[in-house]
Amino acid sequence: MLAANYDITLDRAADYSFVLTIRQADGITPVNITGATFYADIRDVKTKAQATTFTAALTTPLAGIATLSLSKTLTKTLRAGTGLYEYDIFADINSVRRRLLYGSVSVRPQATNDV
């Protein structure tokens, strides 16, 4: 199974989350992710240094649904712009590590100060 490409855009200084549904190769049958461990970093494109890490929650494990999120505190640490960051998501499911998703991260600046 090859990882899918999905570019994301988030607002700096705001909470961000998205739902990830993991299915079998047929695209219909969900993968049971009970007990799965997720690894998901945002990294600087130039230096490859870790900028932040997503928090993963197994929302509906039997249906293969997980939610990945960043708090407003974490998104505030990111520089606004496009082409600055990239991310990927790996998961250990049934003792097999898979890269599930990857892409670029665009960060929109906030106009309001002190948020």
C-alpha positions as CSV (number, residue, x, y, z in Angstrom):
1,M,0.0,0.0,0.0
2,L,1.5,3.3,-1.1
3,A,1.0,6.5,1.0
4,A,-1.5,9.0,-0.4
5,N,-0.6,12.6,-1.0
6,Y,-2.8,15.2,0.7
7,D,-1.7,18.8,1.1
8,I,-3.1,20.8,4.0
9,T,-3.7,24.4,4.8
10,L,-4.1,25.6,8.4
11,D,-4.5,28.9,10.2
12,R,-1.7,30.0,12.4
13,A,-2.8,30.4,16.1
14,A,-6.0,28.3,15.6
15,D,-6.8,24.7,16.5
16,Y,-6.6,22.3,13.5
17,S,-7.8,18.8,13.0
18,F,-8.8,16.3,10.3
19,V,-10.3,12.9,10.2
20,L,-8.4,10.0,8.6
21,T,-10.3,6.9,7.5
22,I,-8.1,3.9,6.8
23,R,-9.5,1.3,4.4
24,Q,-8.4,-1.9,2.8
25,A,-7.0,-1.9,-0.8
26,D,-10.6,-2.3,-2.0
27,G,-11.4,1.2,-0.8
28,I,-14.5,0.0,1.0
29,T,-13.6,-2.3,3.9
30,P,-12.3,-0.4,7.0
31,V,-9.1,-1.4,8.7
32,N,-9.5,-2.2,12.4
33,I,-7.0,0.2,14.0
34,T,-7.6,-0.9,17.6
35,G,-4.3,-0.5,19.4
36,A,-2.6,1.3,16.5
37,T,0.1,3.8,17.2
38,F,0.4,6.9,15.0
39,Y,3.6,8.9,14.2
40,A,2.9,12.3,12.5
41,D,5.4,15.2,12.3
42,I,5.5,18.5,10.5
43,R,9.1,19.3,9.4
44,D,10.9,22.3,8.0
45,V,11.4,21.6,4.3
46,K,15.0,23.0,4.2
47,T,16.4,21.8,7.4
48,K,14.2,18.7,8.0
49,A,14.0,19.8,11.7
50,Q,10.8,18.8,13.4
51,A,8.5,21.8,13.7
52,T,5.7,20.1,15.6
53,T,3.8,16.8,16.0
54,F,0.2,15.9,15.5
55,T,-1.8,14.3,18.3
56,A,-3.6,11.2,17.1
57,A,-6.8,9.9,18.6
58,L,-8.5,6.6,17.6
59,T,-12.0,8.1,17.1
60,T,-13.8,4.9,15.8
61,P,-11.1,2.2,15.7
62,L,-13.3,-0.7,14.3
63,A,-14.2,1.6,11.4
64,G,-10.6,2.7,10.8
65,I,-11.2,6.3,11.9
66,A,-8.6,8.4,13.6
67,T,-8.5,12.2,14.3
68,L,-5.2,14.0,14.0
69,S,-5.0,17.4,15.5
70,L,-2.8,20.4,16.4
71,S,-3.6,22.8,19.2
72,K,-3.6,26.6,18.7
73,T,-0.5,26.7,20.8
74,L,1.3,24.4,18.4
75,T,0.1,26.1,15.2
76,K,1.2,29.5,16.6
77,T,4.8,28.2,16.5
78,L,4.7,27.7,12.7
79,R,5.8,30.5,10.3
80,A,3.1,31.7,7.9
81,G,3.7,30.8,4.2
82,T,3.7,28.1,1.6
83,G,6.4,25.6,0.8
84,L,8.0,25.9,4.3
85,Y,6.8,22.7,5.8
86,E,6.0,19.1,4.9
87,Y,4.4,16.3,6.9
88,D,3.8,12.6,6.9
89,I,1.8,10.1,8.9
90,F,2.9,6.6,9.8
91,A,1.0,4.0,11.8
92,D,1.8,0.7,13.4
93,I,-1.3,-1.4,12.7
94,N,-1.3,-5.1,13.7
95,S,2.6,-5.0,14.1
96,V,3.1,-3.6,10.6
97,R,4.4,0.0,10.1
98,R,2.8,1.8,7.2
99,R,3.2,5.3,5.8
100,L,-0.3,6.4,5.2
101,L,-0.3,10.1,4.1
102,Y,2.2,12.8,3.2
103,G,2.1,16.3,1.8
104,S,2.9,19.9,2.1
105,V,1.7,22.3,4.8
106,S,0.6,25.8,4.1
107,V,0.2,28.2,7.1
108,R,-2.1,31.2,6.8
109,P,-1.1,34.2,9.0
110,Q,-3.5,35.6,11.6
111,A,-4.4,39.2,11.5
112,T,-5.4,39.5,15.2
113,N,-2.5,40.1,17.6
114,D,-2.2,38.4,21.0
115,V,-4.2,35.3,20.2
